[in-house]
Amino acid sequence: MMLHLLAFSKNKKLKLSDIDSQFVLNFRSYLYKNITTSRVSGKPSVNTVVNYLKVLKALLNKAKDMEYYFGDLPFGLNTIPNQTPTDKKSLKLEEMWKLDNLTPAHPEMRPL
């Protein structure tokens, strides 16, 4: 989330007062265009964008509770799209074992 906010704001210092409804709508558009995905379509799922926006909303709610953010939250109706239901897939026992035994030296691990 932080990396996307930094890229969206072009690494400028972002103030809480800068985050208004237009900012949120522009950030949502940015997410749709710039999140990389392994999907065949190349576009992120709506659920991915929804999750990012929910994190932003939770951050602003926390800032408001701590009295760092004043006024109404910039999330009007339809700002955050509805999630689409997806089929959940359970991991097999061998997949869980592989995940449990991964080390940073594993060839498919990437640096943070």
C-alpha positions as CSV (number, residue, x, y, z in Angstrom):
1,M,0.0,0.0,0.0
2,M,2.7,2.4,1.0
3,L,4.7,1.8,-2.2
4,H,1.6,2.5,-4.3
5,L,0.8,5.7,-2.4
6,L,4.4,6.8,-2.9
7,A,4.4,6.1,-6.6
8,F,1.0,7.7,-7.0
9,S,2.1,10.9,-5.2
10,K,5.4,10.8,-7.2
11,N,7.4,10.5,-3.9
12,K,6.2,13.9,-2.7
13,K,5.5,14.2,1.0
14,L,1.9,13.3,1.4
15,K,-0.1,15.0,4.1
16,L,-3.4,13.7,5.5
17,S,-5.0,17.0,4.5
18,D,-4.2,16.1,0.9
19,I,-6.4,13.1,1.0
20,D,-9.9,14.1,-0.1
21,S,-12.5,12.5,-2.2
22,Q,-10.9,13.4,-5.5
23,F,-7.6,12.0,-4.2
24,V,-9.3,8.7,-3.4
25,L,-10.9,8.5,-6.8
26,N,-7.7,9.3,-8.6
27,F,-5.8,6.7,-6.4
28,R,-8.4,4.1,-7.3
29,S,-7.9,4.8,-11.0
30,Y,-4.1,4.6,-10.4
31,L,-4.5,1.2,-8.7
32,Y,-6.6,-0.2,-11.6
33,K,-3.9,0.9,-14.1
34,N,-0.7,0.1,-12.1
35,I,-1.1,-3.0,-10.0
36,T,0.7,-5.8,-11.7
37,T,-1.0,-9.2,-11.7
38,S,-0.4,-12.7,-13.0
39,R,-3.9,-12.8,-14.4
40,V,-4.3,-13.5,-18.1
41,S,-6.1,-10.2,-18.6
42,G,-3.2,-8.3,-17.1
43,K,-5.6,-6.3,-15.0
44,P,-6.0,-6.5,-11.2
45,S,-9.2,-8.0,-9.8
46,V,-11.7,-5.7,-8.4
47,N,-11.1,-7.4,-5.0
48,T,-7.4,-6.4,-5.1
49,V,-8.3,-2.7,-5.5
50,V,-11.1,-3.0,-2.9
51,N,-8.6,-4.4,-0.4
52,Y,-6.1,-1.5,-1.0
53,L,-8.9,1.1,-0.6
54,K,-10.1,-0.6,2.6
55,V,-6.6,-0.4,4.1
56,L,-6.5,3.3,3.2
57,K,-9.9,3.8,4.8
58,A,-8.8,2.0,7.9
59,L,-5.7,4.2,8.1
60,L,-7.8,7.3,7.8
61,N,-10.2,6.0,10.4
62,K,-7.3,5.4,12.8
63,A,-5.9,8.9,12.0
64,K,-9.3,10.4,12.8
65,D,-9.6,8.5,16.1
66,M,-6.2,9.8,17.0
67,E,-7.2,13.3,16.0
68,Y,-4.7,13.6,13.2
69,Y,-7.4,13.7,10.5
70,F,-10.3,16.2,10.8
71,G,-13.5,16.3,8.9
72,D,-15.5,13.6,7.2
73,L,-13.7,10.6,5.6
74,P,-13.4,11.0,1.8
75,F,-15.2,7.8,1.0
76,G,-18.6,8.5,-0.5
77,L,-21.0,6.0,-2.0
78,N,-19.4,3.8,-4.7
79,T,-15.9,5.1,-3.9
80,I,-15.0,1.5,-2.9
81,P,-16.5,-0.9,-5.4
82,N,-18.2,-4.1,-4.3
83,Q,-16.1,-7.2,-4.0
84,T,-16.8,-10.0,-6.4
85,P,-17.3,-13.5,-4.8
86,T,-14.5,-15.9,-5.6
87,D,-14.1,-19.6,-5.2
88,K,-11.8,-20.4,-2.3
89,K,-9.2,-23.1,-2.8
90,S,-7.6,-25.0,0.1
91,L,-4.0,-25.8,0.2
92,K,-3.0,-29.4,0.0
93,L,-1.0,-30.9,2.9
94,E,2.2,-31.0,0.7
95,E,1.7,-27.4,-0.3
96,M,1.5,-26.3,3.3
97,W,4.6,-28.3,4.1
98,K,6.5,-26.5,1.3
99,L,5.4,-23.1,2.6
100,D,6.3,-24.0,6.1
101,N,9.8,-25.0,5.1
102,L,10.7,-22.2,2.7
103,T,13.9,-20.4,3.5
104,P,15.2,-17.0,2.2
105,A,17.7,-18.9,0.1
106,H,15.0,-20.7,-1.9
107,P,15.3,-19.9,-5.7
108,E,11.7,-18.7,-5.9
109,M,12.0,-16.3,-3.0
110,R,12.4,-12.7,-3.9
111,P,14.0,-10.0,-1.9
112,L,11.8,-7.5,-0.1
